[in-house]
Amino acid sequence: MIELSVTRLNKRFGGNQVLKDVSFEIKGPEMIGLIGPNGAGKTTLTNVLDGAVKPNSGTVYLNGTRIDQLAPFQVANVGLGRTFQITRSFRRMTVLENLYVPALALGKSHRTVEIHERAMEVLEFLTLGHLRNEYARALSGGQQKLLELGRLLMLDPNIIILDEPFAGVHPRLLEIIYGYIRRVNENGTAIIIISHQMDSIFSLCRRLLVLNYGDL
């Protein structure tokens, strides 16, 4: 069973207290919204969860493993991955090559056949197979978001954090994006969604975490 336990996280940058005793738990494949005004600490919290920033105090455990002092690649190996508000695909690589990157970056280059097979499964799941040989720079905003989701799925994560997954997506594609996110969740992956689009949050999430200038 998936279990993320966040206990009394504090983070300061100089004299600015960005996170104040933040605690919450995720048990099982929940879909949770993380909301709050700009500057509330959402990005800092995400950076602590994925290992990019170390907290001043507090702990984060994923399935019994403490991850708050690990590097991002180690956190990914334990089972937590994230997307970014601005997509970070390799624009001069094909869609298929972009999917190879996460697995290769985590030292799985000796499993090339397995990586290719997994990439083809992900492409089929996201209905991107017809674009596998297209360069990432040619994709639409919605397709870029799906590609970034696909890169996460290559790691078989327990929990994924989606940072503004609907930004830059044409309104007609939103329901399609919703559908893929729901399918990932139904397949057993817990999801934290950060978004200012409240209609999307309410459509997908049954529980909300509200961060207000460091307080949860």
C-alpha positions as CSV (number, residue, x, y, z in Angstrom):
1,M,0.0,0.0,0.0
2,I,1.3,3.5,-0.9
3,E,2.0,5.6,2.1
4,L,3.5,9.1,2.1
5,S,4.0,10.6,5.6
6,V,5.0,14.3,5.9
7,T,5.7,15.4,9.5
8,R,6.3,19.0,10.7
9,L,8.3,20.2,7.7
10,N,9.9,23.6,8.1
11,K,11.9,25.5,5.5
12,R,13.5,28.9,5.8
13,F,15.2,31.0,3.2
14,G,17.2,33.6,5.2
15,G,14.6,35.2,7.5
16,N,11.6,34.1,5.4
17,Q,9.8,31.1,6.9
18,V,8.3,29.4,3.8
19,L,7.0,26.2,5.3
20,K,5.7,26.1,8.9
21,D,5.2,22.7,10.6
22,V,3.6,21.2,7.4
23,S,2.2,17.7,8.1
24,F,-0.1,15.5,6.0
25,E,-0.4,11.8,4.9
26,I,-1.4,10.0,1.8
27,K,-2.5,6.4,2.1
28,G,-3.4,4.4,-1.0
29,P,-3.9,5.7,-4.6
30,E,-5.5,9.0,-3.6
31,M,-5.9,12.0,-6.0
32,I,-5.3,15.2,-4.0
33,G,-5.3,18.8,-4.9
34,L,-2.6,21.2,-3.5
35,I,-3.9,24.7,-3.7
36,G,-3.0,28.2,-2.4
37,P,-2.1,31.7,-3.5
38,N,1.1,32.6,-5.3
39,G,3.9,32.6,-2.8
40,A,2.1,30.2,-0.4
41,G,4.9,27.7,-0.5
42,K,3.6,25.1,-2.9
43,T,6.7,25.0,-5.1
44,T,9.0,24.8,-2.0
45,L,6.9,21.9,-0.6
46,T,7.1,20.1,-3.9
47,N,10.9,20.7,-4.1
48,V,11.3,19.2,-0.6
49,L,9.2,16.2,-1.5
50,D,11.2,15.4,-4.6
51,G,14.6,16.1,-3.0
52,A,15.5,19.3,-4.8
53,V,15.4,21.3,-1.5
54,K,16.3,20.0,2.0
55,P,14.1,21.1,4.9
56,N,15.4,22.8,8.0
57,S,13.5,20.3,10.1
58,G,10.8,17.6,9.7
59,T,10.7,14.3,7.9
60,V,9.2,12.8,4.7
61,Y,8.7,9.0,4.5
62,L,7.6,7.1,1.4
63,N,6.6,3.5,2.0
64,G,8.8,3.4,5.1
65,T,11.9,4.9,3.5
66,R,13.0,8.4,4.7
67,I,13.4,10.6,1.6
68,D,13.8,14.1,2.8
69,Q,17.6,13.9,2.8
70,L,17.9,12.1,-0.6
71,A,18.9,13.5,-3.9
72,P,16.1,13.8,-6.6
73,F,17.3,10.7,-8.5
74,Q,17.2,8.7,-5.3
75,V,13.7,9.9,-4.5
76,A,12.7,8.9,-8.0
77,N,14.1,5.4,-7.4
78,V,12.1,5.1,-4.2
79,G,8.9,5.9,-6.1
80,L,8.1,9.6,-6.2
81,G,8.2,11.7,-9.4
82,R,7.1,15.1,-10.6
83,T,6.4,17.2,-13.6
84,F,7.2,20.9,-13.8
85,Q,5.0,23.9,-14.6
86,I,7.1,24.6,-17.6
87,T,7.6,21.4,-19.6
88,R,11.1,20.1,-19.7
89,S,11.1,17.8,-22.7
90,F,14.2,17.5,-24.9
91,R,13.0,19.4,-27.9
92,R,15.6,18.1,-30.3
93,M,14.9,14.5,-29.5
94,T,12.0,12.4,-30.7
95,V,9.1,11.5,-28.5
96,L,10.3,8.0,-28.1
97,E,13.8,9.1,-27.2
98,N,12.4,11.5,-24.6
99,L,10.8,8.5,-22.9
100,Y,14.1,6.6,-22.8
101,V,15.8,9.4,-20.9
102,P,14.4,8.9,-17.3
103,A,15.2,5.2,-17.3
104,L,18.7,5.7,-18.7
105,A,19.3,8.5,-16.2
106,L,18.6,6.1,-13.4
107,G,21.3,3.7,-14.5
108,K,19.1,1.2,-16.4
109,S,21.1,1.4,-19.7
110,H,21.8,-2.3,-19.5
111,R,18.1,-3.0,-19.9
112,T,17.6,-1.4,-23.3
113,V,15.1,-4.0,-24.6
114,E,13.0,-3.7,-21.5
115,I,13.2,0.1,-21.6
116,H,12.0,0.1,-25.3
117,E,9.2,-2.2,-24.5
118,R,8.1,0.0,-21.6
119,A,8.3,3.1,-23.8
120,M,6.1,1.5,-26.4
121,E,3.5,0.6,-23.7
122,V,3.5,4.2,-22.4
123,L,3.1,5.6,-25.9
124,E,0.1,3.3,-26.5
125,F,-1.4,4.2,-23.1
126,L,-1.2,7.9,-23.9
127,T,-2.2,7.5,-27.5
128,L,1.1,9.0,-28.7
129,G,2.3,6.1,-30.7
130,H,1.7,7.9,-34.0
131,L,4.1,10.7,-32.8
132,R,6.9,8.5,-31.6
133,N,9.3,9.6,-34.3
134,E,8.3,13.3,-34.2
135,Y,10.6,15.8,-32.5
136,A,9.3,17.0,-29.2
137,R,9.4,20.6,-30.3
138,A,6.7,19.8,-32.9
139,L,4.1,18.8,-30.2
140,S,1.2,21.0,-29.1
141,G,1.0,22.2,-25.5
142,G,-1.4,19.4,-24.6
143,Q,0.9,16.8,-26.2
144,Q,3.9,18.2,-24.4
145,K,2.0,17.7,-21.1
146,L,1.2,14.1,-22.0
147,L,4.9,13.5,-23.0
148,E,6.0,14.7,-19.6
149,L,3.5,12.5,-17.9
150,G,4.8,9.6,-20.0
151,R,8.4,10.3,-18.9
152,L,7.2,9.9,-15.3
153,L,5.4,6.7,-16.1
154,M,8.6,5.2,-17.4
155,L,9.8,5.1,-13.7
156,D,6.7,3.2,-12.5
157,P,6.2,5.7,-9.6
158,N,4.0,5.1,-6.5
159,I,3.3,8.9,-6.3
160,I,3.4,11.6,-8.9
161,I,3.2,15.4,-8.4
162,L,1.7,17.3,-11.4
163,D,2.6,21.0,-11.3
164,E,0.1,23.0,-13.3
165,P,-0.7,20.2,-15.7
166,F,-3.4,22.2,-17.5
167,A,-1.5,25.3,-18.2
168,G,-1.2,26.0,-21.9
169,V,-3.6,23.2,-22.8
170,H,-6.4,24.1,-25.2
171,P,-9.8,23.9,-23.5
172,R,-11.0,21.2,-25.9
173,L,-8.1,18.9,-24.8
174,L,-8.7,19.3,-21.0
175,E,-11.2,16.4,-20.8
176,I,-8.7,14.2,-22.6
177,I,-6.0,15.2,-20.2
178,Y,-8.4,14.5,-17.3
179,G,-9.0,11.1,-18.7
180,Y,-5.4,10.1,-18.8
181,I,-4.8,11.4,-15.3
182,R,-7.8,9.4,-14.0
183,R,-6.5,6.2,-15.7
184,V,-3.1,6.6,-14.2
185,N,-4.7,7.0,-10.8
186,E,-7.0,4.0,-11.4
187,N,-3.9,1.9,-12.2
188,G,-2.8,2.4,-8.6
189,T,-0.7,5.6,-8.6
190,A,-1.3,8.3,-6.0
191,I,-1.4,11.8,-7.6
192,I,-0.9,15.3,-6.1
193,I,-2.2,18.0,-8.5
194,I,-1.0,21.7,-8.1
195,S,-3.2,24.0,-10.2
196,H,-4.9,27.4,-10.1
197,Q,-7.6,26.0,-12.3
198,M,-10.2,25.2,-9.6
199,D,-12.7,23.7,-12.0
200,S,-10.0,21.1,-12.9
201,I,-9.1,20.5,-9.3
202,F,-12.8,20.0,-8.3
203,S,-13.4,17.7,-11.3
204,L,-10.5,15.3,-10.3
205,C,-9.7,15.6,-6.6
206,R,-11.7,14.3,-3.6
207,R,-9.4,15.9,-1.1
208,L,-7.6,19.3,-1.0
209,L,-4.5,20.5,0.8
210,V,-4.7,24.3,1.2
211,L,-1.3,26.0,1.8
212,N,-1.5,29.6,3.0
213,Y,1.9,31.3,3.2
214,G,3.5,28.3,4.8
215,D,0.6,27.0,6.9
216,L,-1.3,23.9,5.9
